[in-house]
Amino acid sequence: MAEPLPTDLSFPTPRTDVWLESRYRKLRRGLPQTVFYCPRCKGDRRRRKDCPQCDGFGKLTKESVQEIIARRVLPQMQAKAGSFHGAGREDIDVLMLGRGRPFVFEVVGARRPDLDLEALRQDIVARSEGAIELAPFVRVTRERVVYWKQTNFDKIYRAEVACSAAPTPEALAAASTFAGTIVQRTPQRVSHRRADLDRIRDVRILDLRALTPDSLELRVSCQHGTYVKEWISGDEGRTSPSLSSLLQVPCTCAVLDVEEILTDDVQGPLPGAAGGSATEA
C-alpha cells in the first residue's frame, strides 16, 4: 500500500540577487572602502595563523565601509554573500564628504530581498557609530555596476598643506590662479602595483590661503586619476608642475578630503584652464 503524501508541501524560499545603489560619506580616517587584507598572508585561514604582519588577524584594519554595510545587509536579507562596487575609491586616510561616493552593493542569493530599505539604511548608519553616512538605497540592475566602474568623474579636494618655509606673498598669489595641465609619472608609493607611465591631467586651484606661516589650506578641482598628494609634494620631480614648484618651497599633504565627486547630477567647477562647471560639460 502506497504511503500517504505529506500534508506540508512547503519549500525553501528561492534565492535571488539584489543590487542596491547608494552613496557613502566616510567620516572617519583609517577606514578603507573594502576589506583591507594583509598583503603578506592575504587573509588565508592557514597562512594567517603565524603571520607576523597581521598577528593572525588576516586584515590590517578592523573594518571597512564594505564590512559595515555587509554586516547588516547580508543577515537581514538571508543572503549567501555580497560584493561592493564603488565608483573609484579614496585613500584610507582620506575623508569622503559632499554628497558621497556612489556605489552598488551586490547581494548574492538573498532569501528576503523585499526588506524595508530605509529601515535597513538607518540601522547601518546607527551601528557605524559615526563612521559613515548613507544616501537612501535604490534597487537597480547589474548594469549600474558597469556604469560606475567604467565612468570617470572629476573631483574637488580640500587639503591642509605643510610647507618647509613660508611661501612669499607673490608666489602664493601666483599659485592661487593656477589652472592647467600637469604631467604625473606613476607615484613611487604605487609604482609596485601600477604601470610606470606619464599621465596628463588637468588641475585647477580654487582657493589657496595661509593657515599659519608654514601651512596652507587648499581647494582644488582635479581631473579623474590625479594623485593629489603627489601633485602637492612633486614626488621628487615625478609630477610637474607641482604645488611645491609653484610656491617655490617644499610642501607635503598633511590632511586630505574628497569634498565632492562631480557626477552628472552634481554641480561644481571643472579642472583645467577653461574652467566652467560640471553642469556645463
C-alpha positions in Angstrom: 0.0 0.0 0.0 1.4 3.4 -1.0 2.5 5.8 1.7 0.2 8.9 2.0 1.6 12.2 0.6 2.8 14.6 3.3 0.4 17.5 4.0 3.2 20.1 4.5 4.4 20.8 1.0 6.4 24.0 1.8 9.7 24.5 0.1 12.6 26.8 0.9 12.2 30.3 -0.3 14.1 30.7 -3.7 17.2 32.9 -3.7 17.6 35.9 -5.8 20.4 38.5 -6.4 19.8 42.2 -5.4 21.7 45.3 -6.4 21.4 48.3 -4.0 22.7 51.7 -5.2 23.6 54.5 -2.7 26.4 57.0 -1.8 28.6 56.8 1.2 30.2 59.6 3.2 33.2 58.4 5.1 33.6 60.5 8.3 36.5 58.6 10.0 40.1 58.4 8.9 41.8 55.0 8.8 38.7 53.3 7.3 39.2 51.6 3.9 36.5 51.3 1.4 36.8 47.5 1.1 38.3 44.7 3.1 41.9 45.5 3.7 43.5 42.1 3.7 47.1 41.6 5.0 49.4 41.8 1.9 51.6 39.0 3.3 49.1 36.3 4.2 46.2 37.6 2.0 43.8 36.7 4.8 44.1 33.0 4.1 43.0 31.0 7.1 46.0 28.7 7.2 48.7 31.3 6.3 47.5 34.0 8.6 47.8 31.8 11.7 51.5 32.6 12.1 51.7 35.8 10.0 54.0 38.4 11.7 52.5 41.3 9.8 48.8 41.0 11.0 49.3 38.8 14.1 46.9 36.2 12.7 44.1 38.7 12.1 44.3 38.4 8.3 43.4 42.1 7.8 45.2 45.3 8.5 42.1 47.2 9.7 39.2 46.0 11.9 36.5 47.0 9.4 35.8 48.8 6.2 32.9 50.6 4.5 32.1 47.3 2.8 32.0 45.4 6.1 29.9 47.9 7.9 27.2 47.6 5.2 27.5 43.8 4.7 27.3 43.2 8.5 23.6 44.3 8.4 22.5 43.7 4.8 23.5 40.0 4.5 21.9 38.5 7.6 18.8 40.6 7.3 18.3 39.5 3.6 19.4 36.0 4.5 22.0 36.2 1.7 25.0 34.0 0.9 27.5 36.7 0.1 27.9 40.3 -1.0 30.2 42.4 -3.2 30.9 46.1 -3.0 31.3 48.1 -6.3 32.5 51.7 -5.8 32.9 54.5 -8.3 36.6 54.7 -7.5 38.0 54.8 -4.0 39.8 57.2 -1.7 42.9 56.5 0.3 42.4 55.0 3.8 43.4 58.3 5.5 41.1 60.5 3.3 37.6 61.5 4.2 34.8 61.3 1.6 32.5 64.3 2.1 30.0 66.2 0.0 27.2 64.1 -1.4 29.3 61.0 -1.0 30.8 58.4 -3.3 28.4 56.3 -5.4 28.4 52.6 -5.1 26.4 49.5 -5.7 26.2 46.7 -3.1 25.5 43.4 -4.7 23.6 40.9 -2.6 24.1 37.4 -3.7 21.4 34.7 -3.1 19.0 36.7 -0.9 16.1 34.8 0.6 14.5 38.0 2.0 15.0 40.6 -0.8 12.0 42.7 0.0 13.1 44.4 3.1 12.3 48.0 4.2 15.4 49.6 2.7 15.1 52.8 4.6 14.9 51.0 7.9 18.0 49.0 6.8 19.9 52.1 5.9 19.1 53.7 9.2 20.2 50.6 11.1 23.6 50.5 9.2 24.3 54.2 9.9 23.4 53.9 13.6 25.6 50.9 14.1 28.5 52.5 12.3 28.9 54.9 15.3 29.6 57.9 13.2 32.0 56.3 10.7 29.8 56.6 7.7 26.6 58.1 6.4 24.5 56.6 3.5 22.1 58.1 1.0 18.8 56.2 0.6 19.2 52.8 -1.1 17.7 52.4 -4.6 17.1 49.0 -6.2 19.0 48.9 -9.5 20.1 46.3 -12.1 23.5 44.8 -12.7 24.2 47.4 -15.5 24.7 50.1 -12.8 27.8 48.3 -11.6 29.3 48.6 -15.1 28.3 52.3 -15.3 30.0 53.3 -12.0 33.1 51.2 -12.8 33.6 52.4 -16.3 32.7 56.1 -16.0 35.3 58.6 -14.8 34.5 61.7 -12.8 36.4 64.9 -11.8 36.7 65.7 -8.1 37.1 68.6 -5.7 39.6 68.1 -2.9 40.3 70.1 0.3 43.8 69.7 1.7 45.9 71.1 4.5 49.4 71.6 3.2 52.6 71.7 5.3 55.4 73.9 3.9 59.1 73.7 4.9 59.1 77.6 4.9 56.6 80.3 4.4 56.0 81.0 0.7 56.3 84.6 -0.4 53.1 86.6 -0.9 53.9 86.9 -4.6 54.4 83.1 -5.0 51.2 82.4 -3.1 49.2 84.9 -5.2 50.6 83.4 -8.5 49.9 79.8 -7.4 46.4 80.7 -6.4 45.5 81.3 -10.1 46.9 78.1 -11.5 44.6 76.2 -13.9 46.3 74.0 -16.4 47.8 70.7 -17.3 50.3 68.7 -15.3 52.3 65.6 -16.1 52.5 62.9 -13.5 54.7 59.9 -13.6 53.3 56.9 -11.6 53.9 57.8 -8.0 56.6 56.0 -6.0 54.1 54.8 -3.4 52.0 52.8 -6.0 54.8 52.0 -8.5 54.9 48.4 -7.3 51.3 47.8 -8.5 50.8 50.3 -11.3 52.4 50.6 -14.7 55.2 53.2 -14.9 53.5 55.8 -17.1 53.3 59.5 -17.6 49.7 60.7 -17.0 48.5 64.1 -18.3 45.8 65.6 -16.1 44.0 69.0 -15.7 44.2 70.7 -12.3 42.6 74.0 -11.2 43.3 75.7 -7.9 40.0 77.1 -6.5 41.3 78.6 -3.3 44.7 78.8 -1.6 45.3 80.6 1.7 47.6 80.7 4.6 46.6 79.0 7.9 49.9 79.6 9.7 53.2 80.9 8.4 54.2 77.4 7.3 50.8 75.8 6.5 48.1 76.4 3.9 44.5 75.4 3.1 43.9 74.3 -0.5 40.8 73.6 -2.5 41.5 72.1 -5.9 39.5 70.7 -8.8 41.2 67.7 -10.5 40.7 65.5 -13.5 40.0 61.9 -12.6 43.1 59.9 -11.9 45.1 62.8 -10.4 47.3 61.8 -7.5 46.7 64.9 -5.3 49.2 64.1 -2.6 52.0 63.8 -5.2 50.8 66.9 -7.0 51.2 68.8 -3.8 54.7 67.5 -3.0 56.0 66.9 -6.5 57.0 63.4 -5.6 60.7 64.1 -6.1 60.2 65.6 -9.5 57.8 62.9 -10.8 54.9 65.5 -11.0 55.3 68.8 -12.9 54.3 71.4 -12.3 53.5 70.7 -8.6 52.2 72.9 -5.9 55.7 72.8 -4.4 57.2 74.2 -7.6 54.5 76.8 -8.0 55.2 78.0 -4.4 58.9 77.6 -4.7 59.1 75.8 -1.3 58.9 72.1 -0.5 55.4 71.1 0.5 53.6 67.9 1.8 50.0 67.0 2.1 49.1 66.8 5.8 45.3 66.3 5.5 43.2 65.4 2.5 39.5 65.2 2.0 37.4 64.5 -1.1 35.0 67.4 -1.0 32.9 66.4 -4.0 32.7 63.9 -6.9 31.4 65.7 -9.9 28.9 63.1 -11.2 26.4 64.2 -13.9 23.9 65.4 -11.3 26.4 67.3 -9.1 27.4 70.9 -9.9 30.9 72.1 -9.4 33.9 73.8 -11.0 35.7 71.7 -13.6 39.5 71.5 -13.6 41.7 72.9 -16.4 42.2 76.4 -17.8 38.8 76.5 -19.4 37.0 76.3 -16.0 33.2 76.1 -16.2 31.1 73.9 -14.1 30.1 70.2 -14.2 26.6 71.0 -15.5 28.1 72.9 -18.5 30.2 70.0 -19.6 
